Amino acid sequence: MLLAQIIHRLIQFFVLVVLIQAILSYFVDPYNPVRRWIDRLVNPFLVPIRRVLPTVGIFDFSPLVLIILLQILDAIIIWIFTSLL
């Protein structure tokens, strides 16, 4: 169960990073070092979603889709670990 908790915390941390990246993308210069670091961390997961999901005007819904997918993954992992015990 400890492994499931660690994975759960990592997924929740990554969801927070995705939220921060989405907020920073509207307010912070793309060449800001903090934003560049967060973009390098999150963009490899957003690029495949952006290929499938088009932007709607100025809105990019790929972070929302990534967060939903991460939450589904989290629920599946918790379900698997609880069913094993």
Backbone bond lengths (Angstrom), bond angles and torsions (degrees), N, CA, C in turn:
res aa  C-N    CA-C-N  psi(-1)  N-CA   C-N-CA  omega(-1)  CA-C   N-CA-C  phi
1 M - - - 1.445 - - 1.524 111.28 -
2 L 1.309 117.12 -26.78 1.464 120.65 178.57 1.527 110.96 -62.21
3 L 1.332 116.14 -39.98 1.465 120.05 178.75 1.525 110.68 -62.76
4 A 1.324 117.36 -40.31 1.470 120.82 178.34 1.526 110.56 -63.61
5 Q 1.326 117.98 -38.94 1.458 121.04 178.87 1.524 111.31 -67.11
6 I 1.319 116.46 -39.76 1.467 120.34 178.39 1.523 110.15 -63.99
7 I 1.328 116.44 -45.92 1.469 120.76 178.95 1.526 109.94 -62.80
8 H 1.327 116.55 -41.77 1.472 120.98 178.55 1.534 110.21 -59.90
9 R 1.316 117.90 -45.44 1.468 121.23 -179.62 1.532 110.96 -65.02
10 L 1.324 117.48 -39.33 1.464 120.49 178.65 1.524 111.45 -64.85
11 I 1.315 116.30 -41.85 1.467 120.14 178.78 1.530 109.88 -64.76
12 Q 1.319 117.24 -43.21 1.460 120.48 179.09 1.530 111.53 -64.48
13 F 1.314 116.77 -37.87 1.462 120.44 176.08 1.525 110.58 -63.48
14 F 1.334 116.62 -42.67 1.454 119.79 179.92 1.527 111.23 -66.80
15 V 1.329 118.00 -35.61 1.467 121.08 174.76 1.523 109.61 -60.37
16 L 1.320 116.98 -42.46 1.459 120.91 177.60 1.527 111.05 -62.21
17 V 1.325 117.33 -41.56 1.464 121.22 178.58 1.528 110.49 -64.16
18 V 1.319 117.80 -39.43 1.467 121.40 178.06 1.530 110.07 -64.32
19 L 1.321 116.92 -41.75 1.467 120.01 177.28 1.527 111.37 -62.95
20 I 1.315 115.96 -43.32 1.465 119.96 178.54 1.529 110.13 -62.35
21 Q 1.313 116.99 -42.54 1.460 121.08 179.89 1.524 110.73 -62.38
22 A 1.336 116.68 -41.43 1.468 120.10 179.89 1.525 110.86 -64.61
23 I 1.309 117.15 -41.46 1.465 120.47 179.58 1.525 110.63 -68.79
24 L 1.321 116.70 -45.19 1.463 119.97 -179.59 1.521 112.32 -63.23
25 S 1.321 117.10 -30.45 1.463 119.51 -177.71 1.524 111.90 -64.38
26 Y 1.320 117.99 -22.39 1.463 120.88 179.10 1.521 113.04 -91.49
27 F 1.336 117.76 -22.10 1.455 119.35 -170.82 1.525 115.37 -120.07
28 V 1.324 118.11 -18.61 1.457 120.75 -172.93 1.529 109.76 -114.25
29 D 1.303 115.87 142.76 1.459 123.35 178.23 1.530 110.14 -57.06
30 P 1.332 118.28 136.59 1.469 120.26 -179.07 1.524 113.73 -62.92
31 Y 1.320 117.96 -16.54 1.466 120.14 -179.04 1.521 112.23 -95.95
32 N 1.318 117.48 4.55 1.454 121.62 175.10 1.531 108.63 -65.21
33 P 1.338 118.64 133.03 1.465 120.71 -175.95 1.531 114.03 -59.81
34 V 1.317 117.32 -36.70 1.467 119.62 179.18 1.518 110.07 -67.25
35 R 1.318 115.99 -45.58 1.464 119.24 179.44 1.522 111.40 -64.49
36 R 1.322 117.99 -39.20 1.470 120.38 179.15 1.521 110.72 -63.21
37 W 1.350 116.69 -39.21 1.462 120.51 179.73 1.531 110.03 -65.53
38 I 1.330 116.97 -45.09 1.466 120.78 -180.00 1.530 110.30 -66.88
39 D 1.328 116.99 -39.99 1.471 120.10 177.00 1.523 111.51 -60.65
40 R 1.333 116.77 -41.72 1.468 119.53 178.19 1.523 112.03 -63.35
41 L 1.299 116.69 -29.47 1.460 121.16 -179.99 1.535 111.48 -78.94
42 V 1.325 117.49 -39.13 1.461 121.46 -171.30 1.533 113.11 -95.08
43 N 1.326 117.84 -35.33 1.473 120.85 -173.70 1.522 115.45 -56.77
44 P 1.334 120.77 -35.75 1.475 117.56 177.38 1.527 113.68 -59.65
45 F 1.324 117.46 -24.24 1.459 120.61 177.61 1.528 111.97 -89.57
46 L 1.325 116.57 -25.08 1.463 119.94 -178.64 1.530 112.88 -85.24
47 V 1.310 117.92 -30.15 1.470 121.13 -175.33 1.535 112.24 -59.00
48 P 1.350 120.24 -46.40 1.474 117.80 178.23 1.527 113.05 -62.62
49 I 1.327 117.16 -34.41 1.465 120.15 178.19 1.519 109.78 -69.39
50 R 1.322 117.65 -38.88 1.468 121.22 179.58 1.519 111.99 -66.26
51 R 1.322 117.38 -27.70 1.471 119.81 177.18 1.522 111.04 -66.72
52 V 1.323 116.59 -32.71 1.460 121.71 -177.01 1.523 111.67 -92.23
53 L 1.334 116.58 -39.20 1.456 122.20 -174.32 1.526 109.95 -103.03
54 P 1.312 117.59 114.26 1.468 118.72 -179.99 1.531 110.99 -74.84
55 T 1.323 116.14 156.37 1.455 119.83 174.66 1.525 109.31 -75.01
56 V 1.306 115.86 151.87 1.462 121.72 179.56 1.519 106.48 -113.53
57 G 1.315 115.70 100.31 1.461 120.07 -175.31 1.512 110.30 66.53
58 I 1.328 116.02 -122.31 1.466 119.56 177.81 1.521 111.41 -96.19
59 F 1.330 117.48 1.33 1.457 120.86 -175.57 1.523 111.39 -95.67
60 D 1.323 114.69 133.79 1.458 122.63 177.62 1.527 107.20 -112.43
61 F 1.318 116.30 112.31 1.455 120.22 -176.90 1.526 113.21 -91.31
62 S 1.327 118.17 4.15 1.464 120.17 -179.38 1.527 112.85 -62.26
63 P 1.350 121.34 -36.83 1.471 118.04 175.65 1.531 112.70 -62.43
64 L 1.323 117.00 -37.13 1.457 120.24 177.84 1.523 111.08 -64.22
65 V 1.326 116.48 -43.30 1.465 120.76 178.29 1.525 109.99 -63.69
66 L 1.328 117.77 -42.31 1.466 121.17 178.40 1.521 110.60 -61.81
67 I 1.319 118.16 -42.80 1.460 121.03 179.20 1.529 110.55 -63.06
68 I 1.319 117.26 -41.86 1.469 120.47 178.12 1.523 110.45 -63.20
69 L 1.324 116.96 -43.75 1.468 120.22 178.53 1.526 111.59 -63.63
70 L 1.321 116.94 -39.65 1.462 120.25 177.55 1.522 111.45 -64.74
71 Q 1.323 117.54 -38.92 1.459 120.90 178.36 1.532 110.95 -66.81
72 I 1.314 117.06 -38.71 1.470 120.95 176.60 1.521 109.67 -64.68
73 L 1.322 117.12 -45.20 1.458 121.15 177.57 1.520 111.00 -59.70
74 D 1.314 117.40 -42.68 1.450 122.32 178.50 1.525 110.95 -60.42
75 A 1.327 116.87 -45.69 1.462 120.91 179.79 1.528 111.22 -63.89
76 I 1.322 117.24 -39.31 1.468 120.61 179.07 1.520 110.59 -66.01
77 I 1.312 117.31 -43.27 1.469 120.45 179.62 1.523 110.71 -63.45
78 I 1.313 117.45 -44.08 1.465 120.17 178.20 1.526 110.40 -63.38
79 W 1.329 117.48 -41.38 1.464 120.83 178.69 1.530 111.10 -62.42
80 I 1.323 116.79 -42.01 1.466 120.44 179.71 1.526 110.24 -64.18
81 F 1.318 117.46 -46.90 1.457 119.39 -178.20 1.530 112.51 -67.57
82 T 1.327 117.47 -35.77 1.463 118.52 178.44 1.527 112.23 -73.33
83 S 1.322 117.31 -29.89 1.466 119.45 178.44 1.527 111.75 -76.15
84 L 1.331 116.81 -22.67 1.460 120.23 177.49 1.528 112.20 -76.69
85 L 1.314 115.66 -23.71 1.478 119.15 -178.00 1.471 112.35 -99.41
